[in-house]
Every structure is written in structure tokens, then in C-alpha cells.
């Protein structure tokens, strides 16, 4: 691959760069996510100063953009552990090669966690592939609900959940007061309430508290305050009477809303306020030009009944011969061995490999500096 590459800080991207970036993004449905906008990369760079963008040219034409975070010769996704989607922002005609791309940037290894799996050049480096579930609203809200209801009539499915949740709304209102949905609440206090609820949830479940780092809070504040046609923070709420019972902080591009940080008042959990929030966002999506809501990776039980599509995303790493590459290959071998052991009929003893895997994965994320 013959090319010219320029490594730039996001703040140094020229208007011509930004125009080409948006053109490439608009040329591919796979790149419609707000994660792939130049605005997201620029906002992250304000709180994570190691963000870089490799700008590739071929035959005097800009061919693609590779945003990443750099520490030494190691690259990782922009936003670290907060990154739900990654991709190379490439021109439709650009035939890029991952190893050549890595050499051109001076990196010896690049870790990816949720890269768009349909970008075929990276397929040889996939270690695992899972679904990022989506709600396709291109035919409108009523058609979406009907489609879920029709699928729910099939034996062994729960796809009728949207219809069932909507049918419960009158009972919800009788007990708690009139419901009110707001697609975007500009109040910073509402964002602080969301973060408080999420931190309580992380503590209850033992999940990694992503808001234990100040940069995470600062990033959400910046996204929340950004409101443009091509990128905006979206802080949605559902209130019962005068009390907020569910909040979601996400972000949108021109046509895709990424469902990112949902939380709800645990005292109202029996009313499923989180699901009501999703469905009200679906109901109002067309007003805001939103055709798809991406729910993110993972098969959590609440996602499957309301999703009507999925985008495969892959995790893995690419690298040149180095100690960093050898370390990742060693860890991959350990994961595979422990996974094999965990499948053996060993009774309660078989549980410890899974615990070791989870601990190693947490150390990997922290050790690869994605959560600093």
C-alpha cells in the first residue's frame, strides 16, 4: 500500500480534513454512529490529551482517518473503556491493510474492543465477535412495535415486550402520576443525578465504576453541552408527576442515537422505567431525524426483546513483533486455556477459571491504559 500519512492532534485537523471525514462517514451505513464523528474524537481529546488521528493519503487524495489513543508505541480506542464502537474512517475506494496502517503510525500494537466486524481487512485479527443490538425505526414507531408483537407470537420468544410495556403505561400513571418524556434535558443537575445513579448501580453489581475517573465525568459534561446537526449529546428523561424516574445519557449523529448510560430510580424498578424510557425515545425518534438506536454490545436480557437488528463488533489486537505483542499473545493463550478448563465437568471447582478470566480482563484494561 503506497501512501502518505500525517499524524495530527484532533485540534489540528483542517476544515478540509473534517469535510472529508464527514463525507466518508456519510458514504457508509456502518459508519453512521456518533462514535465515528470527528466531534466525538475532538471532545475526547479535550480530556484525554494522548488522542491522535492518522490521516492517510493516496495519490494526493485523502483516503482515510485512523483515530486512536497513543501511549508510547501502543494504540487503543479513542475514549478507552467508554468506547462502544470503533472503525477506520475510510473512503469507499481505499483498500487498507492493518499491518501497513500500524507501521505507518509508528505503533507496535493496537488493541480494539468493539470494532465494526464488517470492515474485512481486520477480520484475521478478530479474537471474538459479538452483537451490538439495534432498534431500526426506518418504518416508524408503530411499524416497529407491530414487528416486535408479530415476532412475539412465535413460540419461545419475548419479542412482544414493547407492546406489553406500552399497555402498562395507564396503570403506571394511575399509581405514580402523569408521565412526561423529554428527549434532551439541558440541565446539568440532571446529568449529575444520572452519574450518581450509575455509580450506585456499579457498586451494587460489582461492575467497574467508569465514573471513578474525573475525565469520564468531564467528557459527558462536554458531550451534553454539544448540540449540532451532525453530533449532539442526548440526555433523555421520563418523569412521573414532578419526579424523574429514569434518565439516559447518550449521543447522536445525524441519524443514529447511541444508547450509552441508562439509569433509573430503583424504588420504581417494578414499573420498568428504563424500558419505558427506551420506548418513548423510539416513539419520538422521527422528530429528531433518528432512524436507528444502537443499544451497544452484550446480550443483556433487557435488550433482546426490544431489538430488531444487530451489528457484529469484534475485539482483538494487531501488532508487529515486539514485547507488547508477545504479552497479548500470552494472555490470549491463558484465556483460551482457562476457558477450556471451565468447560470440564469439575463441579464447583470449575468456577474459578471464570473468576481468573474476569480478573485478567480487568487487569488487561487497566494495564493497557484504557481506563486512566
C-alpha positions in Angstrom: 0.0 0.0 0.0 1.6 3.2 -1.2 0.5 6.1 0.9 1.4 9.3 2.8 0.4 9.6 6.4 0.3 12.6 8.7 -0.2 12.3 12.5 -2.3 15.1 13.9 -3.8 16.2 17.1 -7.6 16.5 16.6 -7.4 20.2 17.2 -5.0 20.5 14.2 -7.5 18.9 11.7 -8.2 21.4 9.0 -11.7 22.1 7.6 -10.8 20.1 4.5 -10.0 17.1 6.8 -13.3 17.4 8.6 -15.2 17.7 5.4 -13.6 14.5 4.0 -14.2 12.7 7.3 -17.9 13.5 7.2 -18.1 12.6 3.6 -16.6 9.1 4.3 -18.9 8.7 7.2 -22.0 9.6 5.2 -20.8 7.1 2.4 -21.2 4.1 4.6 -24.1 3.0 6.8 -21.6 1.2 9.0 -20.0 4.5 10.0 -23.2 6.3 10.9 -22.6 6.0 14.7 -21.8 9.2 16.7 -18.7 7.4 17.8 -17.3 7.9 14.3 -17.9 11.6 14.0 -14.9 14.0 14.2 -16.7 15.8 17.0 -16.5 12.7 19.3 -12.8 12.3 18.7 -12.2 16.1 19.3 -14.2 16.1 22.5 -12.3 13.1 23.9 -9.0 14.8 23.1 -10.0 17.6 25.4 -9.9 15.3 28.4 -7.5 12.6 27.1 -4.5 14.5 25.7 -2.9 11.4 24.0 -5.6 11.2 21.3 -4.1 11.2 17.7 -5.5 11.0 14.2 -3.6 9.4 11.4 -4.6 11.0 8.1 -3.8 8.8 5.1 -3.4 10.0 1.6 -3.1 8.0 -1.7 -2.2 9.7 -5.0 -2.8 13.1 -3.5 -6.3 12.3 -2.1 -7.3 11.8 1.5 -8.0 8.1 1.8 -9.0 7.6 5.4 -8.7 8.5 9.1 -7.5 6.4 12.0 -8.3 7.9 15.4 -6.6 6.3 18.3 -5.1 6.9 21.7 -1.3 6.6 22.0 1.0 5.7 24.9 4.5 5.0 23.7 4.1 2.6 20.8 0.7 1.2 22.0 -2.6 2.3 20.5 -6.1 1.9 21.9 -9.6 3.1 21.0 -10.5 6.8 21.5 -12.3 7.0 24.8 -10.7 3.8 26.2 -13.2 1.8 28.2 -16.0 4.2 27.2 -15.6 3.3 23.6 -18.5 1.0 22.4 -17.7 1.3 18.7 -14.5 1.6 16.6 -13.8 1.7 12.9 -11.3 3.0 10.3 -13.0 6.1 8.7 -12.1 5.0 5.2 -13.0 6.2 1.7 -15.1 3.6 -0.1 -12.3 3.0 -2.6 -9.5 2.7 -0.1 -8.0 -0.9 0.2 -6.2 -0.5 3.5 -4.1 -3.1 5.2 -3.9 -3.2 9.1 -0.2 -4.1 9.3 0.7 -1.3 6.9 -1.5 1.0 8.8 0.2 0.2 12.0 3.7 0.6 10.6 2.8 4.0 9.1 1.6 5.3 12.5 4.7 4.1 14.4 2.7 1.9 16.7 3.8 -1.7 17.5 0.4 -2.8 18.7 -3.2 -1.7 18.6 -6.0 -3.1 20.8 -9.6 -2.9 19.6 -12.6 -3.9 21.7 -15.8 -3.3 19.6 -14.6 -2.7 16.0 -17.1 -2.9 13.2 -16.7 -6.5 12.2 -17.7 -5.9 8.6 -14.5 -4.0 8.0 -13.0 -7.0 6.3 -9.3 -6.1 6.4 -9.3 -6.6 10.2 -11.0 -10.0 10.2 -7.8 -12.0 10.5 -7.2 -10.3 13.8 -10.6 -10.8 15.4 -10.4 -12.8 18.7 -14.1 -12.6 19.5 -17.2 -11.3 17.8 -20.5 -10.3 19.4 -23.6 -8.3 18.5 -24.2 -4.7 19.1 -28.0 -4.8 19.2 -30.1 -2.1 17.4 -33.6 -0.8 17.0 -34.4 0.0 13.4 -37.0 2.7 13.2 -36.8 3.5 9.5 -40.5 2.4 9.0 -41.7 4.4 12.0 -42.6 3.6 15.6 -45.9 1.9 15.1 -44.4 -0.5 12.5 -41.5 -1.2 15.0 -44.0 -2.2 17.7 -46.1 -4.3 15.4 -43.0 -6.1 14.2 -42.0 -6.9 17.7 -45.5 -8.1 18.5 -45.6 -10.3 15.5 -42.3 -11.9 16.4 -43.5 -12.3 19.9 -46.3 -14.7 18.7 -43.6 -17.2 17.7 -43.1 -20.0 20.3 -40.3 -19.4 22.8 -39.8 -15.6 22.1 -40.4 -12.5 24.2 -40.3 -10.0 21.4 -43.7 -8.7 22.2 -42.3 -6.8 25.2 -42.6 -3.3 23.6 -46.3 -3.8 23.2 -46.7 -5.2 26.7 -44.8 -2.3 28.3 -46.8 0.3 26.4 -50.0 -1.4 27.6 -49.0 -1.0 31.2 -48.5 2.8 30.9 -52.0 3.7 32.1 -51.5 1.7 35.3 -48.1 3.3 35.8 -49.7 6.8 35.5 -52.6 5.9 37.9 -50.1 4.9 40.6 -47.3 7.5 40.1 -48.8 10.4 38.2 -48.8 11.6 34.6 -45.8 10.5 32.5 -43.6 13.1 30.8 -40.8 12.3 28.4 -38.1 14.8 27.4 -35.7 13.8 24.6 -33.0 16.2 25.8 -32.7 17.9 29.2 -30.1 20.7 29.1 -30.0 20.8 32.9 -26.5 19.9 34.3 -28.1 18.8 37.6 -30.0 16.0 35.7 -26.7 14.7 34.3 -25.2 14.7 37.8 -28.2 12.7 39.0 -27.6 10.2 36.3 -24.0 9.8 37.2 -24.9 9.3 40.9 -27.5 6.6 40.0 -24.9 4.8 37.7 -22.3 4.8 40.4 -24.8 3.3 42.8 -25.6 0.6 40.2 -21.9 -0.1 39.7 -21.4 -0.5 43.4 -24.5 -2.9 43.7 -23.4 -5.1 40.8 -19.6 -5.0 41.3 -19.1 -3.6 37.8 -16.2 -1.3 37.0 -17.1 2.3 38.1 -16.3 4.2 34.9 -17.1 7.5 36.7 -14.3 7.0 39.3 -12.1 8.9 36.9 -12.6 12.6 36.5 -12.1 12.5 32.8 -15.2 10.4 32.3 -17.4 12.9 34.1 -15.8 15.7 32.2 -16.3 14.0 28.8 -20.0 13.5 29.5 -20.4 17.2 30.5 -18.8 18.2 27.2 -20.9 15.9 25.1 -24.0 17.0 27.0 -23.3 20.6 26.2 -22.6 20.0 22.5 -25.7 20.5 20.2 -25.1 20.5 16.5 -26.8 19.0 13.5 -24.2 16.2 13.0 -23.4 15.5 16.6 -25.2 16.1 19.9 -25.4 14.9 23.5 -28.8 13.5 24.3 -29.9 13.5 28.0 -33.4 11.9 28.0 -35.7 11.7 30.9 -39.0 10.1 32.0 -40.8 11.8 34.8 -43.8 10.6 36.8 -45.6 13.7 38.1 -42.8 16.0 39.1 -40.2 13.3 39.9 -37.7 12.0 37.4 -37.8 8.1 37.4 -35.4 7.3 34.5 -32.5 9.1 32.8 -30.3 8.2 29.8 -27.2 10.0 28.6 -26.2 9.1 25.1 -25.2 10.9 21.9 -26.4 11.1 18.4 -25.1 11.6 14.9 -27.5 12.9 12.2 -29.4 9.6 12.1 -28.2 7.3 14.9 -28.7 7.6 18.7 -26.3 5.5 20.7 -27.8 4.2 23.9 -25.0 4.7 26.4 -25.7 5.3 30.1 -29.2 4.5 31.2 -30.3 4.6 34.9 -33.5 4.7 36.9 -34.9 5.2 40.3 -34.5 1.7 41.9 -37.6 2.4 44.1 -39.7 2.3 40.9 -38.0 -0.7 39.3 -41.2 -2.8 39.3 -42.6 -0.3 36.7 -39.7 -0.9 34.3 -39.0 2.9 33.9 -35.8 2.1 32.0 -37.7 0.3 29.3 -40.3 3.0 29.2 -37.6 5.5 28.6 -36.2 3.5 25.6 -39.7 3.1 24.1 -40.5 6.8 24.5 -37.3 7.7 22.8 -38.3 5.3 19.9 -41.7 7.0 19.7 -40.1 10.5 19.4 -37.1 9.5 17.3 -38.5 10.5 13.9 -38.9 14.1 15.1 -35.2 14.3 15.6 -34.2 12.5 12.4 -33.1 9.4 14.3 -33.6 6.2 12.3 -31.6 3.8 14.4 -31.0 3.4 18.1 -27.9 1.3 18.8 -28.1 -0.4 22.2 -24.4 -1.4 22.3 -22.6 -4.7 22.7 -23.7 -7.5 25.1 -26.8 -9.8 25.3 -28.3 -8.2 28.5 -31.9 -9.6 28.9 -33.5 -6.1 28.6 -32.0 -5.6 25.1 -33.0 -8.8 23.3 -36.8 -8.3 23.4 -36.8 -4.7 22.1 -34.0 -5.0 19.5 -34.9 -5.8 15.9 -31.4 -5.9 14.4 -27.7 -6.2 15.3 -24.3 -5.1 14.1 -21.4 -7.5 14.7 -18.5 -6.0 16.6 -15.1 -7.6 17.1 -12.4 -7.5 19.8 -8.7 -8.3 19.3 -5.4 -6.8 18.5 -2.9 -6.3 15.7 0.8 -5.9 16.2 4.3 -6.0 14.9 6.9 -8.3 16.6 7.5 -6.8 20.0 7.2 -7.4 23.7 3.8 -5.8 23.7 2.5 -8.2 21.1 4.1 -11.2 22.9 2.3 -10.2 26.1 -1.1 -10.1 24.4 -0.5 -13.4 22.7 0.5 -14.9 26.1 -2.7 -13.5 27.7 -4.8 -14.8 24.8 -3.3 -18.3 25.4 -4.1 -18.1 29.1 -7.8 -17.1 28.4 -8.2 -20.0 25.9 -6.7 -22.5 28.4 -8.9 -21.3 31.3 -11.9 -21.3 29.1 -11.2 -24.9 28.2 -10.8 -25.9 31.8 -14.0 -24.1 32.8 -16.0 -26.3 30.4 -14.8 -29.6 32.1 -17.2 -31.4 34.4 -15.4 -30.5 37.6 -18.3 -29.3 39.8 -17.8 -26.1 41.8 -14.1 -26.1 41.2 -14.8 -25.2 37.5 -16.0 -21.8 38.6 -12.5 -20.5 39.4 -11.2 -20.2 35.8 -14.1 -17.8 35.0 -13.1 -15.7 38.0 -9.5 -15.7 36.9 -10.5 -14.7 33.4 -12.6 -11.7 34.6 -9.7 -10.6 36.9 -7.2 -10.9 34.0 -9.5 -8.9 31.7 -9.8 -6.1 34.2 -6.0 -6.1 34.6 -5.7 -6.0 30.8 -7.9 -3.0 30.5 -6.1 -1.2 33.2 -2.6 -2.4 32.1 -3.2 -1.3 28.5 -4.1 2.2 29.9 -7.7 2.3 28.6 -9.0 3.4 32.0 -6.6 6.0 33.1 
